[in-house]
Amino acid sequence: MARANAGNSTDIRLPKLCQHKGKGLAYARHQGKFIYFGALGHPESESKYRQWCAELITGGSVVTRDASQPVTVGELLAAYERDRERRGGVQSYAAIGARHLRDLYEHERADSIGPKRLKIIMAVMVAGKFRRSTINATASSIKSIFQWAVSEEMIEPGVWQALRSVAGLRNGEALKEPRKVLPVTDDVVKATLPHLPRTLQAVVQMLKLTGARPSEMLGLTPAMLDKTGDVWTATLTHHKTMRKGKTRILFFGPKAQEVLKPYLLRGTNEPCFSALEGFRQQNEVKPNHRHQPPADPKTDRRIGDSYDKDSLRRAIVRAAKKAGVDAWHPYQLRHAAATEARRVAGLDAAQVMLGHSGAAITEVYAELDKDKAVQLARMIG
């Protein structure tokens, strides 16, 4: 088999064009199936083979079924998810949209999904008490899924264009309106901290001092840190806006450095904030039952190398309940940091600290204001 490079993905081994002398046909074998391209030695057969290889290299849809059969919603979603995984994962609203499409119309023809059926999905979400902002974002993602299907020539453009005619819900058309995220107060954070493992206490403090997103802080490793200056920096390799070509830098002032130092004593590429370490700390405070033999685990769940934003949120909600304060979530720490940063250093420095750099022209703006972000870290981080 020949090899071909597929961009950022690993090399793909291309099946060789073979000859079936008995049938007089050119063919290739792929994933246990025989794909025929026409008569042996015919230029059209070789052209079809090269087209098929090009689709395989670029991750396009390699059709091995009868092309005359219409694509179902389930087939469309499966192809979309394979393509998104290759590009870096399915976004959350697209995942919600795909789930509702499967629940209602998985075995229906993809070209049967029109404006009325999209409105039905939105109505189902209203009945499920989704917030209006979530419903509108999910509807937009469903339109994007069908736009992708048009680009892959799986459906006709008219299907996507018809879906675009559906407007989002207006104020009052959903049972729940968008929730405004407010900063969490220092008193609430202080009351919650004692009920968290020490590792998560450090994470909460770091989020408050740096304004980082939870996923950015939880993915931090010692290898990302540059400790050459009095303000440390970390250039993130994976973050929310990386697909838009943006750079995300976290700034760590003296306070953040003191919190972070104990969590750097590990492998350079290991997460600074270990979930297993936090789990052990959590068990330290539990009483020992000497007369009770060790029990078998009730589930197949295993503790991973690092926390994720959802496990952090659940831990904070549980800790707030134990502390007797209102439930809050990690993103409120980011809002609290933004409020403090704007008060101390102004809006422009706060934008750089939080990574709100905008498009290409704003990247220049952010570059010019890095000194302000460093000064801000010295003052409050």
Secondary structure, 3 states (H helix, E strand, C coil): CEEECCCCCCCEEECCCEEECCCCEEEEEECCEEEEEEECCCHHHHHHHHHHHHHHHHCCCCCCCCCCCCCEHHHHHHHHHHHHHHHCCCCHHHHHHHHHHHHHHCCCEHHHCCHHHHHHHHHHHHHCCCEHHHHHHHHHHHHHHHHHHHHCCCCCHHHHHHHCCCCCCCCCCCCECCCCCCCCCHHHHHHHHHHCCHHHHHHHHHHHHHCCCHHHHHCCCHHHEECCCCCEEEECCCCCCHHHCCCCEEEECHHHHHHHHHHHCCCCCCCCCEHHHHHHHHHHCCCCCCCCCCCCCCCCCCCCCECCHHHHHHHHHHHHHHHCCCCCCCHHHHHHHHHHHHHHHCHHHHHHHHCCCCCHHHHHHHHHCHHHHHHHHHHHC
